[in-house]
Amino acid sequence: MMPTYTRLLATACALATTANAVTPLVVKGTDFVNSKTGDRFQILGVDYQPGGSSGFSKTEDPLSQPDACLRDAALMQSLGVNTIRVYNLSPSVDHSKCASIFNGAGIYMILDVNSPLYGGSLDRTNPSGTYNADYFEQVFGVIEAFKNFPNTLAFFSGNEVINEDSVYAAPAYIRAVTRDMKDYIAKNANRSIPVGYSAADVRPILLDTLNYFSCNLENSTSSRADMFGLNSYSWCGDSSFKTSGYDVLVDDFSNSSLPVFFSEYGCNLVTPRKFSEVGTIYGKEMSAVFSGGLVYEWTQEENNYGLVSVNSSDTATLLVDYDNLKIQYSKLDMSSIESSNATQTSREPAACESSLITNGTFLNSWDLPTRPTKVNDWISNGYTNATVGKLVTVSSTAIPQTIYDSNGNKLSSIKYSVLANDQSNVPNNETSTSTSSNSSSSSSSSSSSSSSSSSTSDSHENVDTNGATAAAQMSASVLCLLSGVTLFAAFLL
């Protein structure tokens, strides 16, 4: 009888500590798809690198500061964001709290595996000299750090590596890194996680870049990219589908066999940005080809692309760009945008042939470099010198920071809301952002949001200020304890 009671006790305790989680996404043809429902997923995202590359170190990165993550997740919920992209991450720090905070908010993560630190990226001018075991400590370390989170949507193997400064052989090394990452995930993760490349909008070689990474290589099928990101700023101010060149992009990518999306967009040559391109990106002209995009960028830096200005650790200000993007998001018909398309999801990749490459300056062979012996060993046995993250429970709570709107008015009772299991964030899913003179209008994003519980760390650091949630947490813990006592007594009898 003992094994049965033990299993019952374990189940009762697990129910008391289970964290709400989004559903992992998978790639099906040209779409990201919900792995449970089969619904198409469109990226409504922002690029997230507070402080820029200078704000990154071996001991600190954007997903290592829970207080900031809690603030930003709450503000992103109100905005309508469902995905963030993070450029620089350290494998040596614990990301469990921040990743779980974004998970609870219904926000996915696309993560770059490279870093600006020495040895942390593939040198476009010397890929053969930097494709080594030292580099893969960063690559595999990031995979280890984030492989267990259900909201880890994908990894980028490179960002704008191919440009006017890159050597001729650079594409082969990027495709080799993609191969090595996918082989590592297949061997060492409990689910498939997409891997892709983020390209600069260099039109003369854009199609060649897509074709090089998306074609099917007979002797190395795992080297094929699962997705393709494009950093494009061609829509500026009150532009249009044709004036911006978006019509050309749609034509170029219409025969793609993998998901394509904007990994960066949001030209700021005209300010404030109105984000009039949002309606087009998610409209009929483009949504059949593109899977959405990520606005550059979340925090205001010297380049003036921010949606939010972080004044200090205690205060932040929503900028006019935040308001304008929220207006555009609120107009979207998400049910129509995310409806499945069987024709799109059935496309097969072309075989890798030199005829796919049309520009004479672009590599037209697929002789990929042999991976270093140590890298091969890590793929077989796992890389252990990283802090492996795990999902922890988070609670709906009012954020502690002071937030001001774009007019300088203090907002009150801004709330981070934990969504129900399997839900992702959508536009018009409001958290409270009322002014201090109208604080009675506070509301949570949904009735199910108040049901989640527990803390954001194993040391029980409680971020919940909601009495009902705390009571639910206590009830679950008591239930687990009583269940244990009852089962133990039954065993003795």
C-alpha positions in Angstrom: 0.0 0.0 0.0 2.9 2.4 0.7 3.6 3.2 -3.0 0.0 4.2 -3.6 -0.1 6.6 -0.6 3.3 8.0 -1.6 2.0 8.8 -5.1 -1.2 10.4 -3.6 0.8 12.6 -1.3 3.1 13.7 -4.1 0.1 14.5 -6.2 -1.5 16.6 -3.5 1.7 18.5 -2.8 2.3 19.1 -6.5 -1.2 20.6 -6.9 -0.4 23.0 -4.0 2.7 24.4 -5.8 2.0 24.1 -9.5 2.8 27.4 -11.4 0.4 28.6 -14.1 2.1 28.2 -17.5 1.6 29.1 -21.1 1.4 26.4 -23.7 4.7 25.7 -25.6 4.6 26.7 -29.2 5.8 24.5 -32.1 6.6 25.3 -35.8 4.3 23.9 -38.3 5.1 24.9 -41.9 5.2 28.7 -42.0 3.4 29.2 -38.7 4.0 29.1 -34.9 1.3 26.9 -33.5 -0.1 26.3 -30.1 1.0 22.7 -29.3 -2.4 21.9 -27.6 -5.0 23.7 -29.6 -3.3 23.9 -33.0 -4.2 27.6 -33.2 -1.8 29.9 -35.1 0.3 32.2 -33.0 1.1 35.8 -34.0 4.0 37.6 -32.3 3.0 40.9 -30.7 6.3 41.7 -29.2 9.0 44.1 -28.0 12.7 43.8 -27.9 13.9 43.8 -24.3 17.4 44.8 -23.3 17.2 47.5 -20.6 20.5 49.4 -20.4 21.6 48.1 -23.7 24.8 46.0 -24.1 26.5 48.1 -21.5 23.9 47.0 -18.9 25.0 43.4 -19.3 27.7 41.4 -17.4 28.4 37.9 -16.3 26.4 38.5 -13.1 23.6 40.6 -14.4 21.3 40.6 -17.4 17.7 41.7 -18.2 16.2 38.5 -16.8 18.1 38.5 -13.5 16.2 41.3 -11.8 12.8 40.2 -10.6 11.5 43.6 -9.4 12.2 45.1 -12.9 10.7 42.1 -14.6 7.5 42.3 -12.5 7.1 46.0 -13.3 7.7 45.5 -17.0 5.5 42.4 -17.3 2.6 44.3 -15.8 3.1 47.2 -18.2 3.4 44.8 -21.1 0.2 43.1 -20.1 -1.6 46.4 -20.3 0.1 47.2 -23.7 -1.0 43.8 -25.2 2.5 42.2 -25.6 2.7 38.4 -25.9 6.5 38.0 -26.7 9.8 39.6 -25.7 13.2 39.2 -27.4 16.3 39.4 -25.2 19.7 39.9 -26.8 22.3 39.3 -24.1 22.0 36.7 -21.4 24.5 35.2 -18.9 24.3 31.4 -18.3 25.8 31.9 -14.8 22.9 33.7 -13.2 19.5 32.3 -12.2 16.6 33.4 -14.4 13.9 31.4 -12.7 12.0 34.3 -11.2 12.0 36.6 -14.2 11.2 33.8 -16.7 8.4 32.7 -14.4 7.0 36.2 -14.1 6.8 36.6 -17.8 5.4 33.1 -18.1 2.6 33.9 -15.6 1.9 37.1 -17.6 1.3 35.0 -20.7 4.4 36.3 -22.4 6.8 34.2 -24.5 10.6 34.7 -24.8 12.8 34.6 -27.9 16.4 34.5 -26.7 19.7 35.3 -28.5 22.5 32.9 -27.4 25.3 35.3 -28.1 26.8 37.9 -25.8 29.0 41.0 -26.3 31.7 39.7 -23.9 34.9 38.3 -25.2 34.4 34.8 -26.8 30.6 35.1 -26.5 29.8 35.5 -30.2 30.7 34.3 -33.7 33.0 36.9 -35.3 31.7 37.7 -38.8 35.2 38.6 -39.9 36.8 35.5 -38.5 34.1 32.8 -38.0 36.6 29.9 -38.3 38.7 31.3 -35.4 35.7 31.8 -33.1 33.8 28.7 -33.9 35.3 26.8 -30.9 34.4 25.2 -27.5 34.8 28.5 -25.6 32.1 30.1 -27.7 29.7 27.1 -27.1 30.0 27.5 -23.4 27.9 30.6 -23.9 25.6 29.0 -26.5 24.9 25.8 -24.6 24.8 27.7 -21.3 21.9 29.8 -22.5 20.0 26.8 -23.7 20.5 25.0 -20.4 19.4 28.2 -18.5 16.1 28.4 -20.4 15.2 25.0 -21.8 12.8 24.1 -19.0 10.5 27.2 -19.3 7.3 26.6 -21.3 7.4 30.2 -22.5 10.8 29.8 -24.1 9.5 30.2 -27.7 12.8 30.0 -29.6 16.5 30.8 -29.7 18.4 32.9 -32.3 21.7 31.5 -33.4 22.9 34.8 -34.7 21.8 38.4 -35.2 22.9 40.4 -38.4 26.1 38.4 -38.7 25.9 38.6 -42.4 26.6 42.1 -43.7 29.1 44.1 -45.7 31.8 43.2 -43.1 31.3 39.5 -43.0 33.6 37.1 -44.8 32.3 34.8 -47.6 32.1 31.7 -45.5 30.1 33.3 -42.6 26.7 31.7 -43.6 28.2 28.2 -43.4 29.3 28.8 -39.8 25.9 30.3 -38.8 24.2 27.3 -40.2 26.6 25.1 -38.3 25.8 26.8 -35.1 22.1 26.3 -35.8 22.8 22.6 -36.4 24.8 22.3 -33.1 22.0 24.0 -31.1 19.3 21.9 -32.6 21.2 18.7 -32.0 21.9 19.8 -28.4 18.2 20.6 -27.8 17.2 17.2 -29.3 19.5 15.4 -27.0 19.3 17.4 -23.8 15.9 19.1 -23.6 12.5 17.5 -22.9 10.8 19.2 -25.9 11.7 20.7 -29.2 12.6 24.4 -29.2 12.8 26.3 -32.5 16.2 27.8 -33.6 16.5 30.5 -36.2 18.5 33.5 -37.5 17.8 37.2 -37.3 18.8 39.0 -40.5 19.5 42.6 -41.4 17.3 44.1 -44.1 19.9 44.1 -46.8 17.7 43.6 -49.8 20.4 42.5 -52.4 21.1 39.4 -50.3 17.9 39.0 -48.2 16.4 36.2 -50.3 19.8 34.4 -50.6 20.0 34.5 -46.8 16.6 33.1 -46.4 17.2 30.4 -48.9 20.6 29.4 -47.5 19.2 28.8 -44.0 15.8 27.4 -44.9 16.7 24.8 -47.6 16.8 21.1 -46.7 20.4 19.7 -46.6 20.3 16.0 -47.2 23.3 15.1 -45.0 22.5 17.6 -42.3 18.8 18.1 -41.9 19.1 19.5 -38.4 21.1 22.5 -39.7 18.0 23.9 -41.4 16.6 27.0 -39.5 13.2 26.6 -37.9 12.3 30.3 -38.3 13.6 33.6 -39.9 13.6 37.0 -38.2 14.0 40.3 -40.1 15.3 43.5 -38.6 13.5 46.1 -40.8 13.0 49.9 -40.4 11.6 50.7 -43.8 8.2 51.9 -42.6 8.7 55.5 -41.3 6.0 57.8 -40.2 2.7 57.8 -42.2 4.0 55.4 -44.8 2.1 52.7 -46.7 2.3 49.1 -47.8 4.0 50.0 -51.1 6.0 53.1 -50.1 7.7 51.2 -47.2 8.6 48.3 -49.5 6.5 45.9 -47.4 4.8 44.7 -50.6 8.3 43.6 -51.9 8.9 41.7 -48.6 5.6 39.9 -48.9 6.4 38.9 -52.5 9.9 37.8 -51.5 8.7 35.7 -48.5 5.5 34.4 -50.0 7.1 31.0 -50.9 8.9 30.6 -47.6 8.7 27.2 -45.9 9.2 28.5 -42.3 7.8 31.2 -40.1 9.0 34.7 -41.0 8.5 37.7 -38.6 10.0 41.1 -37.9 12.6 40.6 -35.1 12.9 44.4 -35.0 10.8 47.1 -36.4 9.7 50.7 -35.6 11.5 53.4 -37.5 12.0 56.6 -35.4 13.0 59.1 -38.2 9.6 60.6 -37.5 8.7 61.1 -33.8 6.6 60.4 -31.9 6.1 57.0 -33.6 2.5 56.4 -34.6 3.1 52.7 -35.4 0.7 52.9 -38.4 2.4 49.8 -39.8 0.8 47.6 -37.1 -2.5 47.4 -38.9 -0.7 46.4 -42.1 1.6 43.8 -40.5 -1.4 42.0 -38.9 -3.8 42.8 -41.7 -4.8 40.6 -44.7 -1.9 41.9 -46.9 0.8 40.6 -44.7 -0.5 38.2 -42.0 -0.7 35.3 -44.4 3.1 35.5 -44.9 4.4 37.2 -41.7 4.0 35.9 -38.1 4.0 39.3 -36.6 6.9 41.2 -35.1 8.8 42.8 -32.2 9.0 46.6 -31.8 12.4 48.0 -31.0 12.6 48.6 -28.1 11.2 48.5 -24.5 13.3 51.0 -22.6 14.5 54.4 -23.6 18.2 54.5 -24.4 20.4 57.0 -26.1 19.1 56.0 -29.6 15.6 57.2 -28.7 13.6 54.0 -29.5 12.0 53.4 -26.1 8.4 52.8 -25.1 9.2 53.3 -21.4 11.7 55.5 -19.6 13.1 53.9 -16.5 14.0 56.8 -14.3 15.3 54.8 -11.4 14.7 51.4 -9.7 11.5 52.9 -8.1 10.0 55.0 -10.9 9.3 54.8 -14.6 7.4 56.8 -17.2 5.3 55.6 -20.1 6.2 57.5 -23.3 3.9 58.6 -26.1 5.2 55.8 -28.2 3.8 53.3 -25.6 0.4 55.0 -25.9 0.4 55.0 -29.7 1.4 51.3 -29.9 -1.3 50.4 -27.4 -3.9 52.2 -29.6 -2.8 50.3 -32.7 -2.8 46.9 -30.8 -6.3 47.6 -29.5 -7.6 47.7 -33.1 -6.5 44.2 -33.9 -8.9 41.3 -34.4 -6.8 38.5 -32.8 -9.3 35.7 -33.5 -9.1 36.3 -37.2 -5.3 36.9 -37.2 -4.6 33.6 -35.3 -6.9 31.4 -37.3 -5.1 28.4 -38.8 -4.3 28.1 -42.5 -3.8 24.5 -43.7 -2.3 25.7 -47.0 0.4 27.7 -45.2 1.4 24.9 -42.8 1.9 22.3 -45.5 4.8 23.8 -47.4 7.9 21.7 -47.8 11.5 23.2 -47.9 13.4 23.2 -51.1 16.6 21.1 -51.4 19.8 23.0 -51.0 21.2 23.7 -54.4 23.5 26.4 -55.8 20.6 27.7 -58.0 18.9 29.1 -54.9 21.6 31.7 -54.5 21.4 34.6 -57.0 24.0 37.1 -55.7 27.6 36.4 -56.6 28.9 37.7 -53.3 26.9 35.2 -51.3 28.1 31.7 -50.4 26.5 29.1 -52.7 27.8 25.9 -51.1 26.7 24.0 -47.9 30.0 22.5 -46.8 29.5 23.0 -43.1 32.4 23.0 -40.6 33.0 20.0 -38.5 32.1 20.7 -34.9 34.9 20.7 -32.3 35.3 17.5 -30.3 34.4 19.1 -27.0 31.2 20.5 -28.5 30.3 17.0 -29.7 30.9 15.7 -26.2 28.6 18.3 -24.7 25.9 17.4 -27.2 26.1 13.8 -26.2 26.5 14.2 -22.4 25.1 17.7 -21.7 26.8 21.0 -20.7 26.9 21.3 -16.9 28.6 24.6 -16.2 25.3 26.7 -16.3 22.6 27.7 -13.9 19.6 25.7 -15.0 16.4 27.6 -14.5 13.1 26.1 -13.4 9.5 27.4 -13.3 8.5 28.8 -9.9 5.1 30.1 -8.7 4.2 33.7 -9.0 1.3 35.7 -7.7 -1.0 38.4 -8.9 0.1 41.6 -7.2 0.2 45.4 -7.4 3.7 46.4 -8.5 5.7 48.4 -6.0 7.2 51.0 -8.4 5.7 54.4 -9.1 4.7 54.8 -12.7 3.8 58.0 -14.6 1.8 58.3 -17.8 3.1 60.2 -20.8 1.5 63.4 -19.4 3.3 63.1 -16.1 0.3 61.9 -14.1 1.0 59.3 -11.4 -0.7 56.0 -12.1 -2.1 54.0 -9.2 -2.6 50.3 -8.5 -0.9 48.9 -11.5 -1.3 45.2 -11.2 0.6 42.2 -12.5 -2.0 39.5 -13.2 -1.2 35.8 -13.4 -3.2 34.3 -16.3 -4.9 30.9 -16.2 -3.0 27.9 -17.5 -2.5 27.8 -21.2 -3.4 31.5 -21.8 -1.2 34.0 -23.5 -1.5 37.8 -23.2 -3.6 39.6 -25.8 -4.4 43.3 -26.5 -7.1 44.9 -24.4 -6.3 42.5 -21.5 -6.1 45.4 -19.1 -4.1 45.7 -15.9 -5.0 48.8 -13.9 -3.3 51.9 -15.1 -5.6 54.6 -13.7 -4.4 58.0 -12.6 -4.1 58.6 -8.8 -7.2 60.8 -9.0 -9.2 57.8 -10.2 -7.7 54.9 -8.3 -11.1 53.3 -7.8 -11.0 52.0 -11.3 -8.4 49.4 -10.5 -9.1 46.0 -12.1 -7.4 42.7 -12.8 -7.0 41.4 -16.4 -9.5 38.5 -15.8 -11.4 36.8 -13.1 -9.1 33.7 -13.4 -6.0 35.8 -12.8 -6.6 36.1 -9.0 -6.6 32.4 -8.5 -2.8 31.8 -8.7 -0.5 31.8 -5.7 2.8 31.3 -4.0 6.1 33.1 -4.2 8.7 33.9 -6.8 11.5 32.0 -5.1 12.3 28.8 -3.3 13.1 30.9 -0.2 9.4 32.0 -0.1 10.1 35.7 -0.9 6.4 36.7 -1.3 5.6 39.3 -4.0 1.8 38.9 -3.4 -0.1 41.8 -1.7 -3.5 40.3 -2.4 -5.0 38.8 0.8 -7.2 36.4 -1.1 -4.2 35.0 -3.0 -2.2 34.6 0.2 -5.2 32.8 1.7 -5.3 30.5 -1.3 -1.6 29.8 -0.9 -2.1 28.9 2.8 -5.1 26.7 2.0 -3.1 24.8 -0.6 -0.2 24.3 1.8 -2.5 23.2 4.6 -4.3 20.8 2.3 -0.9 19.3 1.4 0.0 19.0 5.1 -3.3 17.5 6.1 -3.2 15.1 3.2 0.2 14.0 4.3 -1.0 13.4 7.9 -4.1 11.6 6.8 -2.3 9.3 4.4 0.4 8.6 7.0 -2.2 7.8 9.6 -4.0 5.5 7.1 -0.7 3.8 6.4 -0.1 3.2 10.2 -3.6 1.7 10.5 
